[in-house]
Amino acid sequence: MPSPAIAQTVLPRFSIGVLEDTQTLSDEVLLEMSLSKPSAFEALVVRYQSQFLSRAQAVLKDRDRAEDVVQETFVRIYRFAPRFSAAQGNFRSWSLTILMNVARTHYQKTARDRGHTAPLEPEHYESLADNSIHAKEGNEAYAKEVVTKALAHAPKDVAEILSLAFIDGLPHAEIAEKLGISTPAVKTRVHRAKADLRTIIKEHNIL
């Protein structure tokens, strides 16, 4: 069930109790259903809140702030649901991009409030597309478009690892299992592939 803090902000908008059959529906179907039946959105909250909270807490190192990020993320997802298109990717990668953008904003605001600059740790960027891309356009849709275009010009191994990390938004452990390699090897490949991606973006004038 949803944690009290998250449920207090998000779930009161929706009916209590989700039909059991929603558990078998895809994320994309549930999101579409929520446009006309808001109670369907509760199933997405239940399905993703733990994962969202874990990722937000990894960035912010603070449970309360992480819960604030998760609350804001679900509100944004619901608000932007009409804009979602399955043709642009799956719900998971789309929602994780929103989550990480919200987490990054909170992280930077906390740093400003403390009167100093606190750069994100390297592992935080593993869940984000290139920071300069986001800064240029200010929205995750553009960033995803740029990365997708760049991957079309990338070698197969580079495209594969970055698609899993950025487009699908998979954690390193899950990528390692999928590719049959170690987690440290995944981190190394992602680091090298990101450098290749920046070169490709520059060479093909994709930005």
C-alpha positions, 0 to 999 in steps of 0.5 A: 500500500502507498506510504502515508506521506505519499498517499496523503498528497497523491491518493486523496484525488482518487478512489480508495481501492483499485480493482484487482484486474488493474494489476494485470494491465500495462502501465500505458493502459493504466495511464490512458484509463486515468484520463477518464477514470482517475481511480486507475492512477492509484494502481500506478502509484502503488506500482511505482512509489517504492522504486521512485522513493529509492531513486529519489533518496539515493540522490537527496540522501534524505527520506523526507525530501525524497518523499516530497520529490515522489509526491511532486513526480506523481502529480506531474505525471498525472498532469502531463498524462494527456501528453504521453505517447507510447510511440515516444517510449514506455511509461517507465522510462518517461516517468523515471525521467520526470522523477530524476528531473524533479530530484535534480531540481530539489537537490540544486535548490537544497544546495542554494539554500545552504549557500554553496554549490553541491554538484551531483555525485557521478552515480546520479548522472547515470539516471539522467541524460546529458545535463547540458541537453536538459539545460538547453531546452528545459524539458525531458522530451527534448533530451530524450529526442536528442539522445535517441537521434544520437544513438542512431549514429552510435556503434551497436554496443554503445547504442545498446548500453545507453538505450538500456541506461537512458531510454529504458532507465534501467538500474546498473544491476538490472542492465548487468543481469540482462547483458550477462556482465558484472555491475562494475562492467556496466558502470565502465561501459556507460561511462565510456559510452556517454563520452562517445555519445557527446562526440556523436552529438557534436560531430553530427550537430544534433543539438 
